[in-house]
Amino acid sequence: MLFAVLAKKAYRRNLQYRGSHLVHNLASAIFGVVYISIWMGLGEGRSLGEYGLKGMVSYIAFNQVSLWVALFLNNGLGIPESVRTGQISLELMRPVPLFYQLMSREWGQIAYQFVYKFLPIYFLYFFVFQLQVPSQLSTYAATAAALLFAAYISICINYLIGVTSLWTTESTWFYWLNYSFSMLLSGFFIPLEWLPGWLHAISVWSPYPYLLYHSTRIYLELESFTVLTGSVVWCLLFTVLCIGATRIVRRKLEVQGG
């Protein structure tokens, strides 16, 4: 199966850099510890709504590690680099849809980051901060589904960002714009219900809460798995957009003005 082959190759490629990634994990963990410590200081003596101090620490910790699954993907799924080198012309000649092959590789990357980044950092937080964990097995299944949907939505967004590089050499700003919105509207900095009214309204109608916010609240058993209906809708919408973008790319290919 082509999907499995491409995903496996991407996973194994990352295994060569486990040593450097461990150092990266340490830096990420330190950032998370600092961020959690700030919230512990701010939340001391305060109710922090339905979360409570322990729940808020658990919220921040799970959000932090979920970044490796739902947000920290390859810029444009590697399309900008392929355009720069001209490799994109060969990829489009293959008898496999461009979106399918790039998505398959990215799933291998995500699987690696889940095993070697998500889990180690979360276990560290769990033992250091005594995190809150689900009381029902069904919650773990719903959380896993939420993370898979989040990863797919992020893959689609990055693919759409990547294809813009076929017509402009200035596609990087799309990546950073998406990154900024992701951090703000996904509930990473603070829970979305604490945002100003107008900003909360914008976040509700965007796909970003389905990257971090809802999966974290499902994990903390603050929301029902029925919220995943929104994730499914966004996945279907982005799938249509990615397929449509691929057809446009096949009709007109421009590599650095060539």
HUSULFEN-V425914 format. One record per backbone hydrogen bond with DSSP energy under -0.5 kcal/mol. NH is the residue of the N-H (numbers start at 1). CO is the residue of the C=O. Records with the same first field share a line. If there is no record, write none. Layout:
BEGIN
NH=CO ; CO
END
This chain:
BEGIN
5=1
6=2
7=3
8=4
9=5
10=6
11=7
12=8
13=9
14=10
15=11
16=12 ; 13
17=14
18=15
21=17
22=18
23=19
24=20
25=21
26=22
27=23
28=24
29=25
30=26
31=27
32=28
33=29
34=30
35=31
36=32
37=33
38=34
39=35
40=36
41=37
42=38
43=39
44=40
46=43
51=48
52=47 ; 48
55=51
56=52
57=53
58=54
59=55
60=56
61=57
62=58
63=59
64=60
65=61
66=62
67=63 ; 64
68=65
69=66
70=66
71=67
72=67
73=71
77=74
78=75
79=76
82=78
83=79
84=80
85=81
86=82
87=82
88=82
89=86
90=86 ; 87
91=87
92=88
93=89
94=90 ; 91
96=94
101=97
102=98
103=99
104=100
105=101
106=102
107=103
108=104
109=105
110=106
111=107
112=108
113=109
114=110
115=111
116=112
117=113
118=113
119=114
121=117
122=118
123=119
124=120
125=121
126=122
127=123
128=124
129=125
130=126
131=126
139=136
140=136 ; 137
141=137
142=138
143=139
144=140
145=141
146=142
147=143
148=144
149=145
150=146
151=147
152=148
153=149
154=150
155=151
156=152
157=153
158=154
159=155
160=156
161=157
162=158
163=159
164=160 ; 161
165=162
166=163
167=164
168=164
174=171
175=171
176=172
177=173
178=174
179=175
180=176
181=177
182=178
183=179
184=180
185=181
186=182
187=184
188=183
189=183
194=191
195=192
200=196
201=197
202=198
203=199
204=200
205=201
206=203
209=203
210=207
211=208
212=208
213=186
214=209
216=212
217=213
218=214
219=215
220=216
221=218
222=217
223=217
227=224
228=225
229=226
230=227
231=227
232=228
233=229
234=230
235=231
236=232
237=233
238=234
239=235
240=236
241=237
242=238
243=239
244=240
245=241
246=242
247=243
248=244
249=245
250=246
251=247
252=248
254=252
256=254
258=255
END
